[in-house]
Amino acid sequence: NVLTREPGRDLLMDALVSYGSYDEYKLKAAMSGPALGDRLAASLSVSKADQGKGYKSNIVTGKDQEKMEFQSARVSLRWIGSDAFYARLIGYYSDANNDGFVPTALTPTTLQPVTGDYFKVQLPAPSRGDTESWGVNGRFKWDIGKVALRGLTACSAVDDLFRLDLTGGIRRLNGADVGVFVRTSIYGETQLTQELQLLSDQSASSQWSWIAGLYYFRESVDQTLSDTVFSVGLGRPVSLAVPSYTAGTKSYAGDGQVRWQATDRIGVTAGARYSKEDKVIAGRVGAAPFSNDKSYSATTPKLALEFKYSDEVFVFGSISRGFKAGGFNGGGGTVTGISTPFDSESVTNCEIGAKTEWLDRRLRLNAALFFMQYRDLQGGVFVPGTTFIVTENAIDLDHMGLELELTAAATDRLQIFAIVGLQDEDFIRIKPGTTISASNPKRRPGVSHSQGTIGFTYSLPLAAAGGSIRFGGDFNYRDPFYSAPDNNPVSLSSEQTRLNASLAFLTSDQQWEFKLEGRNLTDEIDWYNWLNTIQQFGTATRTTLEPRLWSLSLRYRFR
């Protein structure tokens, strides 16, 4: 990758410039190589993107929406002075400014766009999103005789601001456009991670191997929400009580695993992890203070079996437990809603699969079958009659699926690939008395029952032109899914299809590449997101995937 390549002893350069739909341009550049003789290597990468025009039009302001700007920089240092000691230090910064979440208002009875077009919005208070982030992380590995010590230290910070009208705006009978429920959020986050591992020889020739580790994580979050609601009686927006809070998390974990290479063909791995998380929250809703704290813990084991049937067939299976800690509802809106904790979520995952190669390794077929038991599944829902969102542990369900992956070298020039995913779920229990129990959902949010990708790349040498042409294309499909745990009709996505293609010319030395790309060539109109405020304001919103896009790029590589 032009931005994340690990520096080494060789001098490398990579640069890309592109221009495309809606006045979008991208610039990327990276350089890496030795910095202090044969002891230290370094890399520097920068990127910038700007989309000057939006692909949605705001009929209230007469301006485009979905514009964006992005810039980032990354510096990396790597110690290369010893084969027994590895160390790498990375620092990064990014700044993104965009139009945030740009919802399209729907007619409640038909769930069709009020404007008649998903790409036309009516937002008197245009959406906005600004995110600035930075971080430093370092990792090392030190071989000490028959064991090695491995470590990771990372710290990061994020400052974020967003503003959006949850209702998508409303045109009143007198023709005036008003923002009905406008929310502004100012959010800050800092994180610190420390991980240490002691491990034995992990080579294939070792019959027994083990890993033991310790983990520490600390996070601090602060957020202030500012909400205004249009009052019909007063004829103007009214500010609601402002919730603001500070939340903290401290997480501790210890884990270990042992691997036994029973024979040349059979391997067994067993391990376990103990995790503990302490969470606190404190703040105010208007003048009313609140505070609370809670701890969560779990032990999560894992057992895995591998069988190498032949050099071309590898079979595996595993069973493991997973744990997701509970917490507090920062968007709960009231003292009770924010300070009341929700519980942990657990999952038991069983998986079997195979990785195979056929036809003298020109055909690769991988398959995996999984079954997951979720208990106390976490899900966010609107509190009835309000704009507050809280997380509930309302559902126990079983989730199962099949994943297939195929790659084939049909000829020396033609490569074909395909990925298929099939999933289903079975609701075991919906807890009585929870908000979501009234809707009796049947689908897990965010899960499509079928999705897949099929594509190809084809290379054609052009000796007379001093290079080669590369064609590529792929078709992606995803069937409808619900975004909301309560399966309300507004949250049902469209059937999503995407046809993409590219045409590139590469010089014979592989240093220069000219590329023309197109995405969503058939210009499908697909939606995927939701905000159902019919009960509160008689409105609902969705947002869309991107329309047809094209780009033309020039790339240079030096190796």
C-alpha positions in Angstrom: 0.0 0.0 0.0 1.3 3.5 -0.9 0.7 4.8 2.6 1.4 1.9 5.0 4.3 0.0 3.6 7.0 -1.0 6.2 10.3 0.7 5.6 13.4 -1.4 4.8 16.9 -1.3 3.4 15.8 -0.6 -0.2 14.9 2.9 -1.5 11.2 2.9 -2.6 9.0 5.7 -3.9 5.4 5.6 -4.8 3.1 8.5 -6.0 -0.4 8.7 -7.3 -2.6 11.5 -8.6 -6.2 11.1 -9.7 -9.2 13.1 -10.8 -12.8 12.0 -11.0 -16.5 12.6 -10.7 -17.8 15.7 -8.8 -14.4 17.4 -9.0 -12.7 14.9 -6.8 -9.0 14.7 -6.8 -6.6 12.6 -4.8 -2.9 12.9 -4.2 -0.8 10.3 -2.5 3.0 10.0 -2.1 5.3 7.8 -0.1 9.1 7.3 0.3 11.0 4.8 2.3 14.5 3.5 2.7 17.6 3.5 5.0 18.0 6.5 7.3 21.1 5.6 9.4 23.2 3.3 7.3 22.2 -0.3 8.0 20.7 0.3 11.4 17.5 2.4 10.9 15.0 2.7 8.1 12.3 5.3 7.7 9.3 6.1 5.6 7.1 9.2 5.1 3.7 9.2 3.4 1.1 11.9 2.8 -2.3 12.0 1.2 -4.9 14.5 0.3 -8.4 14.2 -1.2 -10.9 16.8 -2.1 -14.4 16.5 -3.6 -15.5 20.0 -4.6 -19.0 19.1 -5.7 -21.6 17.0 -3.9 -23.8 14.4 -5.6 -26.8 15.5 -3.6 -28.6 18.8 -4.0 -30.2 20.8 -1.2 -33.4 22.4 -2.5 -33.6 24.7 0.5 -30.1 26.2 0.3 -29.5 25.6 -3.4 -26.1 24.1 -2.6 -24.5 20.7 -3.2 -24.2 18.2 -0.4 -21.8 15.2 0.2 -18.6 17.3 -0.4 -15.5 16.4 1.5 -11.9 17.2 2.2 -9.3 14.8 3.7 -5.6 15.0 4.5 -3.2 12.7 6.4 0.4 12.2 7.1 2.3 9.2 8.5 5.9 8.7 9.6 7.5 5.4 10.4 10.9 4.4 11.8 12.1 0.8 11.9 15.2 -0.7 13.6 17.0 -3.0 11.1 20.4 -3.2 12.9 19.8 -6.7 14.3 18.1 -9.9 13.3 17.3 -10.7 17.0 15.6 -7.4 17.7 12.7 -5.8 15.7 11.2 -2.4 16.6 9.0 0.0 14.7 7.6 3.4 15.7 4.7 5.0 13.8 3.1 8.5 14.1 0.1 9.6 12.1 -2.3 12.5 11.7 -5.5 13.0 9.8 -8.1 15.7 9.3 -11.5 15.1 7.6 -14.1 17.7 6.8 -17.3 16.7 5.1 -21.1 17.2 5.0 -21.6 14.4 7.5 -24.8 12.3 7.4 -27.1 13.8 4.7 -30.5 12.3 5.2 -33.3 12.2 2.6 -36.8 12.9 4.1 -39.5 10.2 3.4 -43.2 10.4 3.2 -44.4 8.3 6.2 -47.2 6.5 4.3 -45.2 5.5 1.2 -41.6 5.6 2.5 -40.6 7.4 -0.7 -38.5 10.6 -0.9 -40.6 13.7 -0.1 -38.6 15.5 -2.9 -39.3 12.6 -5.3 -35.5 11.9 -5.6 -33.1 10.3 -3.1 -30.4 12.7 -4.3 -32.5 15.8 -3.5 -32.7 16.8 0.2 -34.5 19.6 2.0 -32.2 20.6 4.9 -32.5 24.2 6.2 -29.8 23.2 8.7 -27.2 21.5 6.5 -25.4 18.5 8.0 -21.7 18.8 8.9 -18.9 16.5 10.0 -15.4 17.3 11.2 -13.0 14.7 12.5 -9.3 15.2 13.5 -7.2 12.4 14.8 -3.6 11.6 15.7 -1.7 8.8 17.2 1.6 7.2 18.0 2.3 3.5 18.3 5.4 1.3 18.7 5.9 -2.4 18.6 8.9 -4.6 19.2 10.0 -8.2 19.2 13.2 -9.4 21.0 14.4 -13.0 20.6 16.0 -14.1 23.9 17.4 -17.6 23.4 14.5 -20.0 23.1 11.8 -17.5 23.8 10.8 -14.1 22.5 9.3 -11.0 24.1 6.8 -9.0 22.0 5.2 -5.7 22.9 2.9 -3.0 21.7 2.3 0.5 23.0 -0.2 2.9 21.4 -1.9 6.2 22.2 -4.4 8.1 20.1 -6.8 11.0 20.3 -9.9 12.0 18.3 -11.8 15.3 18.2 -15.1 15.1 16.3 -18.0 17.4 15.6 -21.2 16.6 13.8 -24.6 18.3 13.1 -27.7 16.8 11.5 -31.4 17.1 11.3 -32.8 13.7 12.3 -36.0 14.4 10.5 -34.5 15.5 7.1 -36.3 18.8 7.3 -40.0 19.6 6.7 -41.8 21.9 4.3 -44.7 23.5 6.2 -48.1 24.4 4.7 -47.0 28.0 4.3 -44.1 26.9 2.1 -41.4 27.6 4.8 -38.7 24.9 5.2 -37.7 24.2 8.8 -35.3 21.9 10.6 -37.5 20.0 13.0 -34.9 18.2 15.2 -31.3 19.4 14.8 -28.6 17.7 16.9 -25.1 19.0 17.3 -22.4 16.8 19.0 -18.9 17.8 20.2 -16.9 14.6 21.0 -13.4 13.9 22.3 -11.6 10.6 22.9 -8.2 9.5 24.1 -6.9 6.0 24.2 -3.8 4.2 25.6 -3.0 0.5 24.9 -0.2 -1.6 26.3 0.3 -5.3 25.4 3.1 -7.7 26.3 3.6 -11.3 25.1 6.1 -14.0 25.9 6.3 -16.7 23.3 8.2 -19.8 22.6 9.6 -21.0 19.3 6.6 -20.8 16.8 8.3 -22.5 13.9 6.6 -25.5 12.2 9.4 -27.8 13.4 8.5 -27.2 17.1 6.2 -29.9 18.5 5.1 -27.7 21.4 4.7 -24.0 21.4 3.0 -21.5 23.7 2.1 -17.8 24.1 1.3 -15.9 27.3 0.3 -12.3 27.4 -1.0 -9.3 29.4 -3.1 -6.5 28.1 -4.1 -3.0 29.4 -6.4 -0.5 27.8 -7.6 3.0 29.0 -10.1 5.2 27.3 -11.5 8.6 28.2 -14.5 10.1 26.3 -16.3 13.4 26.7 -19.4 14.5 24.7 -21.8 17.4 24.7 -25.1 17.1 22.8 -27.0 20.2 21.8 -30.6 19.6 20.5 -33.1 22.1 19.1 -36.8 21.2 18.2 -39.0 23.4 16.1 -42.0 24.6 18.1 -45.2 25.0 16.0 -46.8 27.1 18.7 -43.9 29.5 19.0 -42.9 29.3 15.3 -39.2 29.0 16.1 -36.7 26.4 17.3 -36.5 25.7 21.0 -33.3 24.4 22.8 -33.7 21.3 24.9 -31.7 20.5 28.1 -28.1 19.9 27.0 -26.6 16.5 28.1 -22.9 16.5 28.6 -20.8 13.7 30.1 -17.4 12.2 30.6 -16.9 8.5 30.5 -13.9 6.3 31.2 -12.9 2.7 30.6 -10.1 0.6 32.0 -9.6 -2.8 30.7 -7.3 -5.6 31.9 -6.7 -9.0 30.4 -4.4 -12.0 30.6 -4.3 -14.8 28.0 -2.4 -17.9 27.1 -2.4 -20.6 24.6 -0.6 -23.9 23.9 -0.2 -25.5 20.5 0.6 -29.2 20.1 1.8 -30.5 16.7 0.7 -34.0 17.3 1.9 -35.3 13.9 3.0 -33.8 10.6 -0.6 -33.5 9.7 -2.5 -32.8 13.0 -2.2 -29.7 15.2 -4.2 -28.8 18.3 -4.4 -25.3 19.9 -6.0 -24.6 23.3 -6.2 -21.3 25.1 -8.1 -18.9 27.4 -8.4 -15.2 28.1 -9.6 -13.5 31.3 -10.9 -9.9 30.7 -12.1 -7.3 33.2 -13.4 -3.8 32.3 -14.2 -1.0 34.7 -16.5 1.7 33.4 -17.5 5.1 34.9 -19.7 7.9 33.7 -20.5 11.4 35.1 -22.1 14.5 33.8 -25.3 16.6 33.7 -28.5 17.0 31.8 -29.2 20.7 32.1 -28.6 21.3 35.8 -29.3 17.7 36.9 -26.1 15.8 37.7 -25.5 12.0 37.4 -22.8 9.5 37.9 -22.4 5.7 38.0 -19.8 3.0 37.6 -19.9 -0.7 36.9 -17.4 -3.6 36.2 -17.7 -6.5 33.8 -15.5 -9.6 33.5 -15.4 -12.9 31.7 -13.2 -15.9 30.9 -13.3 -16.9 27.3 -11.7 -20.2 26.2 -10.8 -21.5 22.7 -10.0 -24.9 21.2 -8.9 -25.4 17.6 -8.0 -28.4 15.5 -6.1 -28.5 12.2 -5.7 -31.4 9.8 -3.4 -31.3 6.8 -4.9 -34.0 4.6 -2.3 -33.3 1.8 -0.2 -30.4 0.4 -3.4 -29.2 -1.4 -6.1 -29.8 1.3 -6.1 -28.2 4.8 -9.1 -28.7 7.1 -9.7 -26.8 10.4 -12.3 -26.5 13.1 -12.6 -24.4 16.3 -14.9 -23.6 19.2 -14.5 -20.4 21.2 -16.3 -18.0 23.6 -16.5 -14.3 23.1 -17.3 -11.4 25.4 -18.4 -7.8 24.8 -18.6 -5.7 27.9 -21.6 -3.6 28.8 -21.6 0.1 29.4 -23.7 3.3 29.6 -26.0 5.1 27.2 -24.3 8.4 26.3 -27.3 9.2 24.0 -29.9 8.2 26.7 -31.0 11.9 26.9 -32.1 11.8 30.6 -30.3 11.3 33.9 -31.8 7.8 34.2 -31.3 6.9 30.6 -27.6 7.9 30.5 -26.6 6.6 34.0 -28.4 3.2 33.8 -26.0 0.5 32.6 -26.6 -2.2 30.1 -25.1 -5.7 30.5 -22.4 -7.7 28.7 -23.0 -9.7 25.5 -21.6 -13.2 25.0 -21.2 -15.4 22.0 -20.1 -19.1 21.5 -18.7 -19.6 18.0 -18.2 -22.9 16.3 -16.5 -23.0 12.9 -15.3 -25.7 10.5 -13.7 -25.1 7.1 -11.2 -26.2 4.5 -8.6 -24.5 2.3 -7.9 -26.4 -0.9 -5.9 -26.1 -4.1 -6.6 -27.9 -7.4 -5.4 -28.3 -11.0 -1.8 -27.9 -10.2 -2.6 -25.0 -7.8 -4.4 -23.0 -10.6 -7.7 -23.2 -8.7 -8.1 -22.3 -5.0 -11.3 -23.0 -3.2 -11.9 -22.2 0.5 -15.0 -22.8 2.5 -16.1 -22.1 6.1 -19.3 -23.0 8.0 -20.0 -21.2 11.3 -22.6 -21.3 14.0 -22.8 -18.6 16.7 -24.9 -18.5 19.8 -25.5 -14.9 21.0 -26.8 -14.3 24.4 -27.9 -10.9 25.8 -27.3 -9.4 22.4 -26.8 -5.6 22.6 -28.9 -3.3 20.4 -29.7 0.4 20.3 -33.4 1.5 20.1 -35.3 4.7 20.3 -37.1 5.2 23.7 -40.8 5.4 22.6 -42.0 8.9 22.0 -38.5 10.5 22.4 -35.4 11.0 20.3 -33.2 9.2 22.9 -31.4 6.0 21.9 -30.5 3.4 24.5 -28.9 0.0 24.3 -30.8 -3.0 25.5 -29.8 -6.7 26.1 -33.1 -7.8 24.7 -32.3 -10.8 22.4 -30.9 -14.3 22.5 -30.3 -15.7 19.0 -28.4 -18.2 16.9 -26.5 -17.0 13.9 -25.3 -19.4 11.2 -23.6 -19.0 7.8 -21.5 -20.4 5.0 -18.7 -18.6 3.3 -17.1 -19.7 0.0 -14.1 -18.1 -1.7 -12.7 -19.1 -5.2 -9.8 -17.9 -7.2 -8.8 -19.4 -10.5 -6.0 -18.8 -13.0 -8.0 -19.7 -16.1 -5.0 -18.8 -18.3 -1.7 -17.1 -17.7 -3.5 -13.8 -18.5 -7.0 -14.3 -17.0 -7.6 -14.5 -13.3 -11.2 -15.1 -11.9 -12.4 -14.7 -8.3 -15.7 -15.1 -6.5 -16.9 -14.8 -2.9 -20.3 -15.9 -1.7 -21.8 -15.5 1.8 -25.0 -17.1 3.1 -26.3 -16.3 6.5 -29.4 -16.8 8.6 -30.6 -16.3 12.2 -33.0 -18.0 14.7 -34.4 -15.9 17.5 -34.4 -18.0 20.7 -35.8 -15.4 23.0 -36.9 -11.7 23.1 -37.0 -10.6 26.7 -40.4 -9.4 27.8 -40.7 -5.8 29.0 -37.9 -4.5 26.8 -38.6 -1.8 24.2 -37.9 -4.0 21.3 -40.3 -6.8 22.5 -43.3 -4.8 21.2 -42.0 -5.0 17.6 -41.2 -8.8 17.7 -38.3 -8.6 15.2 -37.2 -11.6 13.1 -33.9 -10.4 11.6 -30.6 -9.4 13.1 -29.7 -5.9 12.1 -27.0 -5.4 9.5 -27.1 -9.0 8.3 -27.9 -9.9 4.7 -29.0 -13.5 4.1 -27.0 -13.6 0.8 -24.3 -11.5 -0.7 -21.4 -12.1 -3.0 -18.8 -10.8 -5.4 -17.6 -12.1 -8.8 -14.8 -10.6 -10.9 -11.8 -10.9 -13.1 -8.6 -9.4 -14.2 -7.1 -9.9 -17.7 -3.6 -8.8 -18.9 -2.7 -8.3 -22.5 1.0 -7.6 -23.4 1.6 -4.8 -25.9 5.2 -5.1 -26.9 4.9 -2.3 -29.5 3.7 0.1 -26.8 6.3 -1.0 -24.3 3.9 -2.3 -21.7 0.6 -4.2 -21.1 -3.1 -3.5 -20.7 -5.0 -4.8 -17.7 -8.7 -5.1 -17.7 -10.7 -5.7 -14.5 -14.3 -5.9 -13.4 -16.4 -7.1 -10.6 -20.1 -7.4 -9.7 -21.3 -7.1 -6.1 -24.7 -8.2 -4.7 -26.2 -7.8 -1.3 -29.9 -8.7 -0.5 -32.0 -6.3 1.7 -31.2 -6.1 5.5 -32.5 -4.1 8.4 -30.4 -1.5 10.1 -32.5 -1.3 13.2 -32.9 -4.0 15.9 -36.7 -3.5 15.9 -36.9 -4.2 12.1 -39.0 -1.1 11.5 -39.8 -0.8 7.7 -37.8 2.5 7.4 -34.6 0.6 8.3 -35.0 -2.0 5.5 -32.4 -1.4 2.9 -32.8 -1.8 -0.8 -31.3 -4.7 -2.7 -27.8 -3.5 -3.5 -26.0 -4.2 -6.7 -22.7 -2.7 -7.9 -20.9 -3.2 -11.2 -17.4 -1.8 -11.3 -14.7 -1.9 -14.0 -11.2 -0.7 -14.7 -8.8 -0.4 -17.6 -5.0 0.2 -17.0 -1.8 0.6 -19.0 1.4 -0.5 -17.2 4.9 0.1 -18.7 7.1 -2.9 -19.1 9.3 -1.9 -16.1 6.1 -1.7 -13.9 7.0 1.8 -12.8 4.2 3.8 -14.5 0.4 3.0 -14.5 -2.4 4.9 -16.2 -5.8 3.8 -15.0 -9.4 4.5 -15.7 -12.0 3.3 -13.2 -15.7 3.3 -13.0 -17.9 2.4 -10.0 -21.6 1.6 -10.0 -21.6 1.7 -13.8 -25.3 1.0 -14.0 -26.0 4.0 -11.7 -28.2 2.0 -9.3 -30.0 4.0 -6.5 -29.6 2.0 -3.3 -30.2 3.1 0.3 -28.9 1.6 3.5 -29.3 3.9 6.5 -32.3 5.1 8.5 -33.7 7.3 11.2 -37.3 6.5 12.0 -38.8 9.5 13.8 -42.4 8.9 12.5 -43.7 8.4 16.1 -42.0 11.6 17.4 -42.3 14.0 14.4 -44.2 12.2 11.7 -41.1 11.9 9.6 -38.5 9.3 8.5 -35.2 9.5 6.7 -32.8 7.3 4.7 -29.4 7.9 3.0 -28.0 6.4 -0.1 -24.9 4.7 -1.5 -22.9 6.6 -4.1 -24.2 7.1 -7.6 -22.1 6.3 -10.7 -18.5 7.5 -10.3 -15.4 7.5 -12.5 -11.8 8.4 -11.9 -8.6 8.7 -14.0 -5.3 8.2 -12.2 -1.5 8.2 -12.9 0.8 6.2 -10.6 4.6 6.0 -10.4 6.6 3.4 -8.5 10.3 3.2 -8.0 11.9 0.1 -6.6 
